Amino acid sequence: MSVGEFLKERLAALLPDPAEDLRDPDYIRDSLALGWLIATFYFRADVRGIENIPADGPVLLVGNHSGGNVTPDSFVLGLAFNTYFGVERPFYQLAHDLVMLMPQVQWLRRMGMVGASPGTAERLLDRGAAVLVYPGGDWEVHRPTWKSASVDFAGRKGFLRLALDRKVPIVPVVGIGGQETALFLSRGEGLARFLRLDKLLRLKVLPISVAPPWGLNIGDFVGHIPLPAKITVSVLKPVDLHRKFGPHPDLEKSYNHITRLMQRELDRLAAERRLPLLG
Amino acid sequence: MRIEERRTLGAAPATLWKLIGDPAAYPGFLSGVTRCEPQTKGRPRRGARYSLRLLVGAAQVGGVIEIVEFDRPQELAWVGITGIDQRGRWRLRATPEGTEVTLRLTYSVPGGLLGLVADALAAPIVRGHVQRSLEALAELS
């Protein structure tokens, strides 16, 4: 066994079972106060269009992702969803394997986070849940701060196959402000390739940022303290790909349609912002 | 936390009841109410349910409420069935000048000590909504 294979095996053993459902509505309910305090007074969060999410039934929320491994946009959206629809409505967030290794993962899993392993999202949608996915994942969340206002899914189309296969609507969710919670300098994709992280951990990046309390932060493996940037999240109207593109939608056209809708909204939100951090 | 505001308005109780007695109309004049949709069929009555949301800070809080008192044209009270614990009450009392209107909201945020902190910090926001709602009611009547 090579060193790489050994490491891959050891890391796989550390990962919690991604299919295990630890979501606990009572726990989420008790966490709403803390979430509301942070979202209201620290991030001055502004969530628009939450009523665009269908009132019941399975739905795939598709977001652009920002903020490094500490993602205030998903935190703010989670609070908005749970206060608007109630903690009784099942809501799950798909996460990358690396996030499942982070110290705070137990707390996040009780809030509804599950590993993005094959079959997990399908099972949740079949149970009627709302599922949040960030197709851009590690690639998008570590983009440089000066690319804050760009949607970058890196061509990933798995979310489209999922929505089409399960015949669920896609609700695009656009957030801005997360990329101002630290100074993100580079994805470090060359470094990740050099260290073979793409092979070992499915990681395309080894991000480099300046963030409290670390100063220079390479990898962001244990997160950081986010700066208090104003977070704005806009939930768009649902998209039914079958209705829009017929019984067999073309993936490329569907991808372009969704990302174009999101980019247009992100441009609008970016135009509203006057100052970094303050919004 | 209990928030209560009182105003004397020039209109008669029956006139004000046309607005207050129909929760579905609340988004039109209740400050911060983004949604109040009937969940039961028929006219407003005791037992009728509505899906109510109130924008407080970063979140739209609320849930399904049920009318527990419907005494035309002087008392309407509701309790929250889902979402945060809440109660609301309208009291209308005829006076020589018109009607004394009281709007009372009682709520409790779960979460122990942090819930109490959130209760207290939300209070000025909720009080502002209640005050603006009574002002809007005065204008509409």
Interface residues (C-beta under 8 A of the other chain):
Chain A: R29 D30 S31 L32 A33 L34 W36 L37 A39 T40 F41 F43 R44 A45 D46 V47 I50 E51 V76 L79 A80 T83 Y84 G86 E88
Chain B: T34 R35 R53 V56 G57 A58 A59 Q60 V61 G62 G63 T82 G83 I84 V109 P110 G111 G112 L114 G115 V117 A118 L121 A122
